[in-house]
Amino acid sequence: MKILGIDPGTSRVGFGLIEKEGSKICMLDYGCIETEPKIPQEQKLFEIYRDLTQLLIETKPDIIALEKIFFFKNAKTVIAVSQARGVILLATRQANIPITEYTPLQIKMAIADHGRAEKSQIQKMLVTWLNLSEIPEPDDAADALAVAVCHANTIS
């Protein structure tokens, strides 16, 4: 089963593609869809939609694992990220790929066995889970891989 994890954002959407066969999980690809910080929001949303649609065509995942928005201190940020999530949901629905969502707490529990794990702990656990030689960068891509591994660990 190919699982595409997505960490939503507006200037950067992280993605991480893994494959689960039985109890084995391996990393296939990771990276970010990036937009220019100073372009209008509607242009960012279009670019996210366009690039994600292309990524879905190229990678053909069986399921999408998406990080839920949990808490933001800045209302402008939560609105912008919510809009990006809407575009992500639209692209995955148009591609007819099932989607499942996980909170940051669920992701931390699935990766590190406790909900108060720091980002660095999660990243180190990803290296172990995926048998990587180094921590994936940037953080958004590592976060997306964590969402994908969370889903892999949640399913039987």
Phi and psi in degrees as GROMACS dihedral restraints (atoms count N, CA, C in turn):
[ dihedral_restraints ]
;  ai    aj    ak    al  type     phi  dphi    fc
    3     4     5     6     1   -95.1    20    10
    4     5     6     7     1   125.9    20    10
    6     7     8     9     1  -118.2    20    10
    7     8     9    10     1   125.9    20    10
    9    10    11    12     1  -105.4    20    10
   10    11    12    13     1   112.1    20    10
   12    13    14    15     1   -87.5    20    10
   13    14    15    16     1   141.4    20    10
   15    16    17    18     1  -131.3    20    10
   16    17    18    19     1   130.4    20    10
   18    19    20    21     1  -108.2    20    10
   19    20    21    22     1   104.7    20    10
   21    22    23    24     1   -72.6    20    10
   22    23    24    25     1   149.3    20    10
   24    25    26    27     1  -167.1    20    10
   25    26    27    28     1  -178.8    20    10
   27    28    29    30     1  -107.5    20    10
   28    29    30    31     1   -43.6    20    10
   30    31    32    33     1   -84.8    20    10
   31    32    33    34     1   -23.4    20    10
   33    34    35    36     1  -149.6    20    10
   34    35    36    37     1   123.6    20    10
   36    37    38    39     1  -110.8    20    10
   37    38    39    40     1   116.3    20    10
   39    40    41    42     1   -81.7    20    10
   40    41    42    43     1   145.1    20    10
   42    43    44    45     1  -136.5    20    10
   43    44    45    46     1   148.6    20    10
   45    46    47    48     1  -145.1    20    10
   46    47    48    49     1   122.7    20    10
   48    49    50    51     1  -107.7    20    10
   49    50    51    52     1   124.5    20    10
   51    52    53    54     1  -127.6    20    10
   52    53    54    55     1   165.4    20    10
   54    55    56    57     1  -127.6    20    10
   55    56    57    58     1   134.8    20    10
   57    58    59    60     1  -115.8    20    10
   58    59    60    61     1   123.7    20    10
   60    61    62    63     1  -127.2    20    10
   61    62    63    64     1   109.2    20    10
   63    64    65    66     1    63.4    20    10
   64    65    66    67     1  -123.7    20    10
   66    67    68    69     1   -96.2    20    10
   67    68    69    70     1    -1.4    20    10
   69    70    71    72     1   -88.6    20    10
   70    71    72    73     1   133.2    20    10
   72    73    74    75     1  -123.1    20    10
   73    74    75    76     1   129.5    20    10
   75    76    77    78     1  -132.8    20    10
   76    77    78    79     1   146.7    20    10
   78    79    80    81     1   -81.8    20    10
   79    80    81    82     1   131.9    20    10
   81    82    83    84     1  -102.8    20    10
   82    83    84    85     1   -39.7    20    10
   84    85    86    87     1  -167.1    20    10
   85    86    87    88     1   157.3    20    10
   87    88    89    90     1  -157.7    20    10
   88    89    90    91     1   162.6    20    10
   90    91    92    93     1   166.3    20    10
   91    92    93    94     1  -159.1    20    10
   93    94    95    96     1  -140.7    20    10
   94    95    96    97     1   145.7    20    10
   96    97    98    99     1   -93.2    20    10
   97    98    99   100     1   119.2    20    10
   99   100   101   102     1  -116.4    20    10
  100   101   102   103     1   142.9    20    10
  102   103   104   105     1  -123.1    20    10
  103   104   105   106     1   156.8    20    10
  105   106   107   108     1   -69.6    20    10
  106   107   108   109     1   134.1    20    10
  108   109   110   111     1   -60.1    20    10
  109   110   111   112     1   -32.7    20    10
  111   112   113   114     1   -95.9    20    10
  112   113   114   115     1     2.3    20    10
  114   115   116   117     1   -80.5    20    10
  115   116   117   118     1   158.2    20    10
  117   118   119   120     1   -60.6    20    10
  118   119   120   121     1   150.4    20    10
  120   121   122   123     1   -55.2    20    10
  121   122   123   124     1   -40.5    20    10
  123   124   125   126     1   -64.7    20    10
  124   125   126   127     1   -31.7    20    10
  126   127   128   129     1   -71.1    20    10
  127   128   129   130     1   -41.1    20    10
  129   130   131   132     1   -58.6    20    10
  130   131   132   133     1   -46.7    20    10
  132   133   134   135     1   -62.3    20    10
  133   134   135   136     1   -41.1    20    10
  135   136   137   138     1   -62.0    20    10
  136   137   138   139     1   -45.0    20    10
  138   139   140   141     1   -65.4    20    10
  139   140   141   142     1   -39.4    20    10
  141   142   143   144     1   -61.6    20    10
  142   143   144   145     1   -47.6    20    10
  144   145   146   147     1   -59.5    20    10
  145   146   147   148     1   -50.0    20    10
  147   148   149   150     1   -60.8    20    10
  148   149   150   151     1   -48.9    20    10
  150   151   152   153     1   -70.6    20    10
  151   152   153   154     1   -36.9    20    10
  153   154   155   156     1   -67.8    20    10
  154   155   156   157     1   -41.2    20    10
  156   157   158   159     1   -57.5    20    10
  157   158   159   160     1   -44.5    20    10
  159   160   161   162     1   -64.5    20    10
  160   161   162   163     1   -41.7    20    10
  162   163   164   165     1   -61.3    20    10
  163   164   165   166     1   -41.0    20    10
  165   166   167   168     1   -65.1    20    10
  166   167   168   169     1   -39.0    20    10
  168   169   170   171     1   -64.6    20    10
  169   170   171   172     1   -43.8    20    10
  171   172   173   174     1   -71.5    20    10
  172   173   174   175     1   -39.6    20    10
  174   175   176   177     1   -94.6    20    10
  175   176   177   178     1   -24.3    20    10
  177   178   179   180     1    50.4    20    10
  178   179   180   181     1    57.4    20    10
  180   181   182   183     1   -70.1    20    10
  181   182   183   184     1   154.8    20    10
  183   184   185   186     1   -82.6    20    10
  184   185   186   187     1   -28.6    20    10
  186   187   188   189     1  -153.6    20    10
  187   188   189   190     1   153.9    20    10
  189   190   191   192     1  -109.4    20    10
  190   191   192   193     1   133.2    20    10
  192   193   194   195     1  -112.1    20    10
  193   194   195   196     1   119.3    20    10
  195   196   197   198     1  -118.3    20    10
  196   197   198   199     1   135.2    20    10
  198   199   200   201     1   -75.6    20    10
  199   200   201   202     1   130.7    20    10
  201   202   203   204     1   -76.4    20    10
  202   203   204   205     1   150.5    20    10
  204   205   206   207     1   -74.9    20    10
  205   206   207   208     1   129.1    20    10
  207   208   209   210     1  -111.0    20    10
  208   209   210   211     1   -56.1    20    10
  210   211   212   213     1  -156.2    20    10
  211   212   213   214     1   132.3    20    10
  213   214   215   216     1  -133.9    20    10
  214   215   216   217     1   140.1    20    10
  216   217   218   219     1   -79.8    20    10
  217   218   219   220     1   -26.1    20    10
  219   220   221   222     1  -106.3    20    10
  220   221   222   223     1   117.3    20    10
  222   223   224   225     1   -63.1    20    10
  223   224   225   226     1   -35.5    20    10
  225   226   227   228     1   -62.9    20    10
  226   227   228   229     1   -38.9    20    10
  228   229   230   231     1   -66.6    20    10
  229   230   231   232     1   -45.0    20    10
  231   232   233   234     1   -64.8    20    10
  232   233   234   235     1   -35.6    20    10
  234   235   236   237     1   -66.2    20    10
  235   236   237   238     1   -46.5    20    10
  237   238   239   240     1   -63.1    20    10
  238   239   240   241     1   -44.0    20    10
  240   241   242   243     1   -67.5    20    10
  241   242   243   244     1   -36.2    20    10
  243   244   245   246     1   -62.0    20    10
  244   245   246   247     1   -39.5    20    10
  246   247   248   249     1   -64.2    20    10
  247   248   249   250     1   -42.2    20    10
  249   250   251   252     1   -63.0    20    10
  250   251   252   253     1   -40.5    20    10
  252   253   254   255     1   -61.2    20    10
  253   254   255   256     1   -38.1    20    10
  255   256   257   258     1   -61.4    20    10
  256   257   258   259     1   -43.2    20    10
  258   259   260   261     1   -64.5    20    10
  259   260   261   262     1   -40.2    20    10
  261   262   263   264     1   -63.9    20    10
  262   263   264   265     1   -45.1    20    10
  264   265   266   267     1   -61.7    20    10
  265   266   267   268     1   -40.7    20    10
  267   268   269   270     1   -61.9    20    10
  268   269   270   271     1   -48.8    20    10
  270   271   272   273     1   -61.3    20    10
  271   272   273   274     1   -41.8    20    10
  273   274   275   276     1   -70.0    20    10
  274   275   276   277     1   -36.3    20    10
  276   277   278   279     1   -67.0    20    10
  277   278   279   280     1   -43.0    20    10
  279   280   281   282     1   -62.8    20    10
  280   281   282   283     1   -31.7    20    10
  282   283   284   285     1   -82.3    20    10
  283   284   285   286     1    -3.9    20    10
  285   286   287   288     1    58.9    20    10
  286   287   288   289     1    42.0    20    10
  288   289   290   291     1  -108.3    20    10
  289   290   291   292     1   127.5    20    10
  291   292   293   294     1   -62.0    20    10
  292   293   294   295     1   151.1    20    10
  294   295   296   297     1  -131.0    20    10
  295   296   297   298     1   143.1    20    10
  297   298   299   300     1  -133.0    20    10
  298   299   300   301     1   148.7    20    10
  300   301   302   303     1  -121.7    20    10
  301   302   303   304     1   146.8    20    10
  303   304   305   306     1  -134.7    20    10
  304   305   306   307     1   140.8    20    10
  306   307   308   309     1   -79.6    20    10
  307   308   309   310     1   160.4    20    10
  309   310   311   312     1   -54.8    20    10
  310   311   312   313     1   -37.5    20    10
  312   313   314   315     1   -62.6    20    10
  313   314   315   316     1   -45.1    20    10
  315   316   317   318     1   -61.7    20    10
  316   317   318   319     1   -39.4    20    10
  318   319   320   321     1   -65.5    20    10
  319   320   321   322     1   -46.5    20    10
  321   322   323   324     1   -61.6    20    10
  322   323   324   325     1   -41.7    20    10
  324   325   326   327     1   -63.7    20    10
  325   326   327   328     1   -41.3    20    10
  327   328   329   330     1   -71.3    20    10
  328   329   330   331     1   -28.0    20    10
  330   331   332   333     1   -94.4    20    10
  331   332   333   334     1   -46.2    20    10
  333   334   335   336     1  -116.2    20    10
  334   335   336   337     1     1.9    20    10
  336   337   338   339     1    68.1    20    10
  337   338   339   340     1    10.1    20    10
  339   340   341   342     1  -153.5    20    10
  340   341   342   343     1   146.2    20    10
  342   343   344   345     1   -79.0    20    10
  343   344   345   346     1    -5.7    20    10
  345   346   347   348     1  -105.1    20    10
  346   347   348   349     1    17.6    20    10
  348   349   350   351     1   -63.0    20    10
  349   350   351   352     1   139.2    20    10
  351   352   353   354     1   -78.6    20    10
  352   353   354   355     1   159.7    20    10
  354   355   356   357     1   -54.7    20    10
  355   356   357   358     1   -41.4    20    10
  357   358   359   360     1   -64.3    20    10
  358   359   360   361     1   -35.7    20    10
  360   361   362   363     1   -66.3    20    10
  361   362   363   364     1   -42.3    20    10
  363   364   365   366     1   -61.9    20    10
  364   365   366   367     1   -44.5    20    10
  366   367   368   369     1   -63.0    20    10
  367   368   369   370     1   -40.6    20    10
  369   370   371   372     1   -66.3    20    10
  370   371   372   373     1   -37.4    20    10
  372   373   374   375     1   -67.0    20    10
  373   374   375   376     1   -34.2    20    10
  375   376   377   378     1   -61.4    20    10
  376   377   378   379     1   -40.7    20    10
  378   379   380   381     1   -57.3    20    10
  379   380   381   382     1   -42.5    20    10
  381   382   383   384     1   -69.4    20    10
  382   383   384   385     1   -51.7    20    10
  384   385   386   387     1   -57.3    20    10
  385   386   387   388     1   -40.9    20    10
  387   388   389   390     1  -101.9    20    10
  388   389   390   391     1     3.8    20    10
  390   391   392   393     1    54.0    20    10
  391   392   393   394     1    51.4    20    10
  393   394   395   396     1   -95.6    20    10
  394   395   396   397     1   158.3    20    10
  396   397   398   399     1   -87.3    20    10
  397   398   399   400     1   -18.2    20    10
  399   400   401   402     1  -154.0    20    10
  400   401   402   403     1   166.0    20    10
  402   403   404   405     1   -70.4    20    10
  403   404   405   406     1   129.6    20    10
  405   406   407   408     1   -63.6    20    10
  406   407   408   409     1   141.6    20    10
  408   409   410   411     1  -129.6    20    10
  409   410   411   412     1   151.6    20    10
  411   412   413   414     1   -75.0    20    10
  412   413   414   415     1   178.5    20    10
  414   415   416   417     1   -54.6    20    10
  415   416   417   418     1   -36.5    20    10
  417   418   419   420     1   -62.8    20    10
  418   419   420   421     1   -38.9    20    10
  420   421   422   423     1   -68.7    20    10
  421   422   423   424     1   -41.1    20    10
  423   424   425   426     1   -62.9    20    10
  424   425   426   427     1   -41.2    20    10
  426   427   428   429     1   -62.2    20    10
  427   428   429   430     1   -39.8    20    10
  429   430   431   432     1   -66.3    20    10
  430   431   432   433     1   -40.4    20    10
  432   433   434   435     1   -61.9    20    10
  433   434   435   436     1   -37.9    20    10
  435   436   437   438     1   -63.0    20    10
  436   437   438   439     1   -39.4    20    10
  438   439   440   441     1   -63.7    20    10
  439   440   441   442     1   -43.5    20    10
  441   442   443   444     1   -63.1    20    10
  442   443   444   445     1   -45.2    20    10
  444   445   446   447     1   -65.1    20    10
  445   446   447   448     1   -37.3    20    10
  447   448   449   450     1   -55.1    20    10
  448   449   450   451     1   -48.3    20    10
  450   451   452   453     1   -64.2    20    10
  451   452   453   454     1   -43.3    20    10
  453   454   455   456     1   -59.1    20    10
  454   455   456   457     1   -37.3    20    10
  456   457   458   459     1   -78.7    20    10
  457   458   459   460     1   -17.0    20    10
  459   460   461   462     1   -86.6    20    10
  460   461   462   463     1   -32.3    20    10
  462   463   464   465     1   -85.8    20    10
  463   464   465   466     1   159.0    20    10
